[in-house]
Amino acid sequence: MRLGVLDIGSNTVHLLLVDAHPGARPVAFASHKRPLSLVQYLDGDGNINDAGQTELIEFVLEAWEFAARHKAEDLLAFCTSAIREATNGAEVLARVKHETTVTLQELTGSEEASMTFFAVRRWYGWGAGPILDLDIGGGSFEMAYGTDELPELATSVPLGASRLTRDWLHEDPPSAKSVKELRRYIRSTLKPVVRNFHELGRANLVAGTSKTFRSLARIAGAAPSGAGPYVKRELHAADLGLWAQRISAMKVEDRLYLPGVSDARARQLLAGALVAEAALELFEFPKMEICPWALREGLILRRLDQLVFDDAVDPAPHVGKRKKDKSKKKAVKEGDKKTDNVEPQSTFEEFPLPVNNPAPAPIPAPVAGGLAS
């Protein structure tokens, strides 16, 4: 089936369409996104102003039409810290629903960290042992640790790269004083939180799951995105320290010449590097691995699990209970039955199909002034 995930983040708004079924990895089909920093539309009282709300609604309509045009069967729509922490966040969500009929699910910081961890666990598997996941967003920094599919501890702190840049780094390039004060603030915010994680034990693997970590790893010499998701990418604390010093002396326009740095990320790159550097130092790890799956994939995988448990989709064709049946041996030899990956003397007894529980209907096409119900 084709699933859509609409992600309203602090830096970008992004619709990802994937083809997936239970038991298989989601395969990206199409993507539609645009830079939209909602924190730039905050007024003095912390409200997202009318211009920001209009931009958001226009993109939600675009995304809905894009999903319908590409025959998506299900759409997950969620928002994170940008709306969660806005003073008028509830009113913004209500307006989006009224003008688009799309309900944006507001994730808490711990939910965001948990679903990202879930994706990381699925990517690395049980053999990775205890995992610590770190994710730097635009408005917040998520951390999660655990040995199971869902973390034992998941938390969020207001150390997003865009937020810190806006609040602390006003000059271009930033002054040495502002960088020093920001370092101090990051460490004072992280220390009591990291202490709680230390009580749980030490991770076998530290994973970084955000665009900020991918950009920093690329600058430090990791393979480009074009090399594919299966290339191992690492980010070392020693490299982070070196590049944080270099970036702090660079103007925003000069950062654009660094590999993997986009217009939207160049300004907040230093703040992200300082958070990453402090996190690895306080968690006492010399390096991290860059995981290609994050929050969106976590929500997709969770949705697929839900559909299986609710019998909303048929099981994959190969799922069933194996039993011996020697009477089928002759038919198999004569080519009357496919033998790919099946023992000649075995057949599969299929699970019963779901009854009165059809798969989700295709997303309706939008109509003028809103969406079809």
C-alpha positions in Angstrom: 0.0 0.0 0.0 1.1 3.6 -0.4 1.4 5.7 2.7 1.9 9.4 3.1 3.6 11.1 6.1 3.1 14.9 6.4 5.8 16.3 8.7 5.3 19.9 9.9 8.7 20.6 11.4 10.5 23.7 12.7 12.6 24.2 9.5 10.7 22.5 6.7 7.3 21.1 5.9 7.6 17.7 4.2 5.4 15.1 2.6 6.9 11.7 2.0 5.1 9.0 0.1 6.3 5.4 0.6 5.3 2.0 -0.8 5.2 -0.5 2.1 3.6 -3.6 3.4 3.9 -5.3 6.8 7.2 -7.1 7.1 9.0 -5.1 4.4 11.1 -1.9 4.6 9.3 1.2 3.4 10.5 2.3 -0.1 10.3 6.0 -0.9 8.0 6.7 -3.8 7.8 10.5 -4.0 8.5 13.6 -1.9 7.2 17.1 -1.7 8.7 19.7 0.7 9.6 23.4 1.1 11.5 25.4 3.6 9.2 26.9 6.2 10.7 28.1 9.4 7.6 28.7 11.6 9.7 30.1 14.4 10.4 33.1 12.1 6.7 33.9 12.1 6.4 34.2 15.9 5.4 37.5 17.3 6.5 39.0 20.6 3.9 36.9 22.5 5.0 33.6 21.0 2.1 33.4 18.6 2.4 32.2 15.0 1.2 35.2 13.0 -1.3 35.2 10.2 1.3 35.1 7.5 2.9 32.0 9.0 -0.5 30.3 9.3 -1.4 31.1 5.7 1.9 29.6 4.5 1.3 26.5 6.5 -2.3 26.0 5.2 -1.2 26.5 1.6 1.4 23.7 2.0 -1.0 21.3 3.7 -3.4 21.8 0.8 -0.5 21.2 -1.7 0.5 18.1 0.2 -3.0 16.7 0.3 -3.4 17.2 -3.4 0.0 15.7 -4.1 -0.9 12.6 -2.0 -4.3 12.2 -3.8 -2.7 12.6 -7.2 -0.2 9.8 -6.5 -3.0 7.5 -5.1 -1.9 7.4 -1.5 -4.2 5.2 0.6 -3.4 6.6 4.0 -2.0 9.8 5.4 -0.3 10.5 8.7 0.0 14.2 9.5 1.9 15.4 12.5 3.6 18.5 13.9 6.4 18.9 16.4 7.9 21.7 18.5 7.2 24.7 16.2 3.5 24.4 16.8 3.7 22.5 20.1 5.4 25.4 21.8 3.6 28.3 20.1 1.3 30.2 22.4 -1.6 29.9 19.9 -0.7 26.3 18.8 -4.2 25.0 19.5 -5.8 27.7 17.5 -3.4 27.1 14.6 -4.3 23.4 14.5 -8.0 24.2 14.6 -7.6 26.6 11.7 -5.7 24.1 9.7 -8.4 21.4 10.2 -11.2 23.9 9.4 -9.6 25.1 6.1 -8.1 21.9 4.9 -10.0 19.1 6.8 -6.5 17.7 7.7 -6.0 16.9 11.4 -2.4 17.5 12.5 -1.4 15.3 15.4 0.6 17.2 17.9 3.5 15.0 19.2 5.0 15.7 22.6 8.7 15.8 22.9 8.9 12.4 24.5 6.6 10.9 21.8 8.8 12.4 19.1 11.9 10.9 20.7 10.2 7.5 21.2 9.0 7.2 17.6 12.5 8.2 16.3 14.1 5.6 18.6 11.6 3.0 17.2 12.8 3.6 13.7 16.4 3.4 14.8 15.8 0.0 16.5 14.1 -1.3 13.4 17.1 -0.2 11.3 19.8 -1.7 13.4 17.9 -4.7 14.9 18.2 -6.5 18.2 21.8 -7.3 17.6 22.8 -3.7 18.3 22.0 -4.1 22.0 21.3 -0.9 24.0 20.9 2.1 21.8 21.2 5.8 22.5 19.5 8.0 19.9 20.1 11.7 19.5 18.1 14.0 17.2 18.6 17.8 16.7 15.6 19.5 15.3 14.9 23.1 14.6 13.2 23.8 17.9 14.2 20.9 20.2 16.8 18.2 20.9 15.5 14.7 21.5 17.3 11.9 23.3 16.2 8.3 23.9 17.7 5.1 25.3 16.6 1.6 25.5 17.2 -2.1 24.8 13.7 -2.8 23.4 11.7 -1.4 20.4 10.5 1.5 22.5 12.9 3.4 24.8 13.2 3.1 28.5 13.8 6.9 28.7 12.8 9.5 26.0 13.0 13.2 26.6 13.2 16.5 24.8 15.0 19.8 25.7 14.7 23.2 24.0 18.1 23.0 22.2 17.0 23.1 18.6 19.4 24.5 16.2 17.1 27.2 14.8 15.9 28.3 18.2 19.5 28.6 19.6 20.6 30.6 16.5 17.7 33.0 16.9 18.2 33.5 20.6 22.0 33.5 20.9 23.8 34.0 17.6 22.8 37.4 16.3 26.0 38.4 14.5 27.5 37.1 11.3 29.9 35.6 12.0 29.0 35.3 15.7 31.2 36.9 18.3 33.5 34.8 20.4 31.5 35.9 23.5 28.2 34.8 22.1 29.6 31.4 21.2 31.1 30.9 24.6 27.8 31.9 26.3 25.9 29.5 24.1 28.3 26.6 24.9 27.7 27.3 28.6 24.0 27.4 28.2 23.9 24.1 26.2 25.9 22.3 28.8 24.0 23.6 31.8 20.7 22.5 30.1 22.0 19.0 29.2 23.9 18.0 32.3 20.9 17.1 34.6 19.2 15.3 31.7 22.3 13.3 30.8 22.6 12.3 34.5 19.3 10.5 34.2 20.5 8.5 31.2 23.7 7.5 33.0 21.6 5.7 35.6 20.2 3.3 32.9 23.5 1.9 31.7 25.8 2.5 28.8 24.7 2.1 25.1 26.4 -0.1 22.6 25.6 2.3 19.9 24.9 6.0 19.6 22.8 7.0 16.6 22.3 10.5 15.1 19.0 10.8 13.2 18.6 14.4 12.0 19.6 16.5 9.0 21.9 18.4 11.3 23.9 15.3 12.1 24.0 14.2 8.5 25.3 17.6 7.4 28.0 17.7 10.1 29.1 14.1 9.2 29.2 15.1 5.5 31.4 18.1 6.3 33.7 15.9 8.4 34.2 13.5 5.5 31.3 11.0 5.5 29.9 9.7 2.2 27.4 11.9 0.3 23.7 11.0 0.3 24.1 9.8 -3.3 26.1 6.9 -2.0 22.9 5.3 -0.7 21.6 4.5 2.8 23.6 1.4 3.4 27.0 3.1 3.5 28.2 3.4 7.1 28.6 7.1 8.1 30.1 8.2 11.4 30.6 11.5 13.2 33.6 11.7 15.6 33.8 14.0 18.6 37.3 15.1 17.6 36.1 16.2 14.2 33.1 18.0 15.7 35.3 20.1 18.0 37.5 21.1 15.0 34.6 22.0 12.7 32.7 23.9 15.4 35.8 26.2 15.7 36.0 26.6 12.0 32.3 27.2 11.4 32.2 29.8 14.3 34.7 31.9 12.3 32.7 31.6 9.0 30.0 33.9 7.6 26.7 32.2 6.7 27.4 32.7 2.9 30.8 31.0 3.3 29.2 27.9 5.0 27.3 27.2 1.8 30.5 26.1 0.2 30.8 23.3 2.7 29.6 19.9 1.3 26.1 18.9 2.2 25.1 22.4 3.6 21.9 23.9 2.2 20.6 27.5 2.3 18.1 26.6 4.9 20.7 25.0 7.2 23.7 27.2 6.8 22.8 29.8 9.4 21.9 27.3 12.2 24.8 24.9 11.4 27.0 26.3 14.2 24.4 25.9 16.9 23.8 22.3 15.8 27.5 21.6 15.9 27.7 23.0 19.5 24.8 20.8 20.7 26.3 17.7 19.0 29.7 18.4 20.5 28.3 18.9 24.0 26.1 15.8 23.8 28.9 13.4 22.8 31.1 14.9 25.5 28.6 14.6 28.3 27.4 11.1 27.3 31.1 10.2 27.1 31.2 8.7 23.6 33.9 9.3 21.0 31.6 9.0 18.0 28.1 8.3 16.7 26.7 6.5 13.7 24.3 8.3 11.3 21.0 6.4 10.9 19.1 7.0 7.7 15.7 6.4 9.4 14.1 8.8 11.8 10.7 10.1 13.0 8.9 9.8 9.7 10.0 6.2 9.2 9.1 5.4 12.9 5.5 6.6 12.3 5.2 4.6 9.1 6.4 1.4 10.7 4.2 1.9 13.7 1.2 2.5 11.4 2.0 -0.7 9.5 2.1 -2.6 12.8 -1.2 -1.2 13.8 -2.8 -2.3 10.5 -1.6 -5.8 11.0 -2.8 -6.0 14.6 -6.2 -4.6 13.6 -6.4 -6.9 10.6 -6.8 -3.9 8.3 -4.5 -5.4 5.7 -3.9 -8.9 4.3 -0.7 -10.6 5.5 2.2 -10.9 3.0 1.7 -13.9 0.7 4.5 -15.9 2.3 3.2 -15.5 5.8 1.6 -18.7 7.2 2.2 -21.9 9.1 4.5 -24.4 7.4 3.3 -28.1 7.4 4.6 -31.3 5.8 2.6 -32.6 2.8 4.2 -35.3 0.8 1.2 -35.5 -1.5 2.3 -32.2 -3.1 5.8 -33.5 -4.0 4.8 -34.7 -7.5 3.0 -31.5 -8.4 6.0 -29.4 -7.3 8.3 -31.5 -9.5 6.0 -31.1 -12.5 6.1 -27.3 -12.2 2.4 -27.0 -11.1 3.5 -25.0 -8.0 6.1 -22.2 -7.7 9.2 -23.4 -5.7 11.0 -20.2 -5.1 12.4 -20.3 -1.5 10.1 -23.2 -0.6 11.2 -26.7 0.3 9.7 -29.3 -2.2 8.0 -31.3 0.5 6.4 -28.4 2.2 3.5 -26.1 1.5 2.0 -23.1 3.3 -1.3 -22.9 5.0 -2.5 -19.3 4.5 -3.9 -17.3 7.4 -7.6 -16.6 7.0 -8.3 -13.3 5.3 -9.8 -10.4 7.3 -13.5 -10.3 7.3 -15.5 -7.0 7.0 -12.3 -5.0 7.5 -11.2 -3.5 4.2 -8.0 -1.6 3.6 -8.2 2.2 3.8 -9.9 3.9 1.0 -7.9 6.1 -1.4 -7.4 9.7 -0.3 -10.2 11.8 -2.0 -9.2 14.5 -4.4 -9.3 18.1 -3.0 -12.2 20.4 -3.9 -12.3 24.2 -4.0 -12.3 25.7 -0.5 -11.2 22.5 1.2 -11.2 18.8 0.8 -13.8 16.3 -0.1 -15.1 14.3 2.9 
